[in-house]
Amino acid sequence: MMKGGLAQVARSLKVTEISSKIFGNSFNPTGARTGNYILRQNFRGEHMVRYYPSQLERDLIKVPRLSRLVGEKMYDPEEIDRLNVNDKRKARGKGAPKKGEGKRATLAKKKKK
């Protein structure tokens, strides 16, 4: 009776081994620890590379600053829009206060009186 049981276990292991080869799974009959769970995870490097801008993108960000240093005019539509919005806000009295006329400065002047 024991012989039939061992033969059945051996046959089951053989079937498991063949199916793991067919389906690309790992065959580990002893249950030893492997790093296979790490290999099954998605790669992180690609996501990290996309998170940080490339050297070209970083250079393009610096173009308006560089153009001011060189003296050439390079037009950035986003920068022009931003400046137009700031001008409109200042015309309505909503712009940033001049240096020394902010909230803190007015509080300090009130305390001195």
Rosetta constraint file for C-alpha pairs under 8 A:
AtomPair CA 1 CA 5 HARMONIC 6.65 0.50
AtomPair CA 2 CA 6 HARMONIC 6.36 0.50
AtomPair CA 3 CA 7 HARMONIC 6.22 0.50
AtomPair CA 4 CA 8 HARMONIC 6.13 0.50
AtomPair CA 5 CA 9 HARMONIC 6.27 0.50
AtomPair CA 6 CA 10 HARMONIC 6.10 0.50
AtomPair CA 7 CA 11 HARMONIC 6.06 0.50
AtomPair CA 8 CA 12 HARMONIC 6.07 0.50
AtomPair CA 9 CA 13 HARMONIC 6.18 0.50
AtomPair CA 10 CA 14 HARMONIC 6.20 0.50
AtomPair CA 11 CA 15 HARMONIC 6.21 0.50
AtomPair CA 12 CA 16 HARMONIC 6.16 0.50
AtomPair CA 13 CA 17 HARMONIC 6.08 0.50
AtomPair CA 13 CA 29 HARMONIC 7.32 0.50
AtomPair CA 14 CA 18 HARMONIC 6.23 0.50
AtomPair CA 15 CA 19 HARMONIC 6.09 0.50
AtomPair CA 16 CA 20 HARMONIC 6.04 0.50
AtomPair CA 16 CA 27 HARMONIC 7.44 0.50
AtomPair CA 17 CA 21 HARMONIC 6.38 0.50
AtomPair CA 17 CA 27 HARMONIC 5.85 0.50
AtomPair CA 18 CA 22 HARMONIC 6.29 0.50
AtomPair CA 19 CA 23 HARMONIC 6.06 0.50
AtomPair CA 19 CA 25 HARMONIC 7.97 0.50
AtomPair CA 20 CA 24 HARMONIC 5.53 0.50
AtomPair CA 20 CA 25 HARMONIC 4.55 0.50
AtomPair CA 20 CA 26 HARMONIC 6.02 0.50
AtomPair CA 20 CA 27 HARMONIC 5.93 0.50
AtomPair CA 21 CA 25 HARMONIC 6.51 0.50
AtomPair CA 21 CA 26 HARMONIC 7.74 0.50
AtomPair CA 21 CA 27 HARMONIC 7.95 0.50
AtomPair CA 26 CA 36 HARMONIC 7.75 0.50
AtomPair CA 28 CA 32 HARMONIC 6.79 0.50
AtomPair CA 35 CA 39 HARMONIC 6.66 0.50
AtomPair CA 36 CA 40 HARMONIC 6.31 0.50
AtomPair CA 37 CA 41 HARMONIC 6.72 0.50
AtomPair CA 43 CA 47 HARMONIC 7.86 0.50
AtomPair CA 44 CA 48 HARMONIC 6.33 0.50
AtomPair CA 45 CA 49 HARMONIC 6.09 0.50
AtomPair CA 46 CA 50 HARMONIC 6.36 0.50
AtomPair CA 47 CA 51 HARMONIC 6.24 0.50
AtomPair CA 48 CA 52 HARMONIC 6.75 0.50
AtomPair CA 49 CA 53 HARMONIC 7.81 0.50
AtomPair CA 53 CA 57 HARMONIC 5.79 0.50
AtomPair CA 53 CA 58 HARMONIC 6.36 0.50
AtomPair CA 54 CA 58 HARMONIC 6.29 0.50
AtomPair CA 55 CA 59 HARMONIC 6.17 0.50
AtomPair CA 56 CA 60 HARMONIC 6.24 0.50
AtomPair CA 57 CA 61 HARMONIC 6.34 0.50
AtomPair CA 58 CA 62 HARMONIC 6.61 0.50
AtomPair CA 59 CA 63 HARMONIC 6.46 0.50
AtomPair CA 62 CA 66 HARMONIC 6.12 0.50
AtomPair CA 63 CA 67 HARMONIC 5.98 0.50
AtomPair CA 63 CA 74 HARMONIC 7.89 0.50
AtomPair CA 64 CA 68 HARMONIC 6.40 0.50
AtomPair CA 64 CA 74 HARMONIC 6.63 0.50
AtomPair CA 64 CA 75 HARMONIC 7.72 0.50
AtomPair CA 64 CA 76 HARMONIC 7.21 0.50
AtomPair CA 65 CA 69 HARMONIC 6.52 0.50
AtomPair CA 66 CA 70 HARMONIC 6.17 0.50
AtomPair CA 67 CA 71 HARMONIC 5.81 0.50
AtomPair CA 67 CA 72 HARMONIC 5.23 0.50
AtomPair CA 67 CA 73 HARMONIC 6.10 0.50
AtomPair CA 67 CA 74 HARMONIC 6.17 0.50
AtomPair CA 68 CA 72 HARMONIC 6.52 0.50
AtomPair CA 68 CA 73 HARMONIC 7.16 0.50
AtomPair CA 75 CA 79 HARMONIC 7.97 0.50
AtomPair CA 75 CA 80 HARMONIC 7.62 0.50
AtomPair CA 76 CA 80 HARMONIC 6.33 0.50
AtomPair CA 77 CA 81 HARMONIC 6.17 0.50
AtomPair CA 78 CA 82 HARMONIC 6.19 0.50
AtomPair CA 79 CA 83 HARMONIC 6.22 0.50
AtomPair CA 80 CA 84 HARMONIC 6.19 0.50
AtomPair CA 81 CA 85 HARMONIC 6.23 0.50
AtomPair CA 82 CA 86 HARMONIC 6.26 0.50
AtomPair CA 83 CA 87 HARMONIC 6.20 0.50
AtomPair CA 84 CA 88 HARMONIC 6.28 0.50
AtomPair CA 85 CA 89 HARMONIC 6.24 0.50
AtomPair CA 86 CA 90 HARMONIC 6.19 0.50
AtomPair CA 86 CA 95 HARMONIC 6.76 0.50
AtomPair CA 87 CA 91 HARMONIC 6.20 0.50
AtomPair CA 87 CA 95 HARMONIC 7.94 0.50
AtomPair CA 88 CA 92 HARMONIC 6.50 0.50
AtomPair CA 89 CA 93 HARMONIC 6.29 0.50
AtomPair CA 89 CA 94 HARMONIC 4.93 0.50
AtomPair CA 89 CA 95 HARMONIC 5.21 0.50
AtomPair CA 90 CA 94 HARMONIC 5.36 0.50
AtomPair CA 90 CA 95 HARMONIC 4.26 0.50
AtomPair CA 90 CA 96 HARMONIC 7.59 0.50
AtomPair CA 91 CA 95 HARMONIC 7.83 0.50
AtomPair CA 97 CA 101 HARMONIC 5.94 0.50
AtomPair CA 97 CA 102 HARMONIC 5.76 0.50
AtomPair CA 98 CA 102 HARMONIC 7.11 0.50
AtomPair CA 100 CA 105 HARMONIC 5.78 0.50
AtomPair CA 101 CA 105 HARMONIC 5.73 0.50
AtomPair CA 101 CA 106 HARMONIC 6.58 0.50
AtomPair CA 102 CA 106 HARMONIC 6.42 0.50
AtomPair CA 103 CA 107 HARMONIC 6.29 0.50
AtomPair CA 104 CA 108 HARMONIC 6.22 0.50
AtomPair CA 105 CA 109 HARMONIC 6.27 0.50
AtomPair CA 106 CA 110 HARMONIC 6.29 0.50
AtomPair CA 107 CA 111 HARMONIC 6.39 0.50
AtomPair CA 108 CA 112 HARMONIC 6.46 0.50
AtomPair CA 109 CA 113 HARMONIC 6.69 0.50
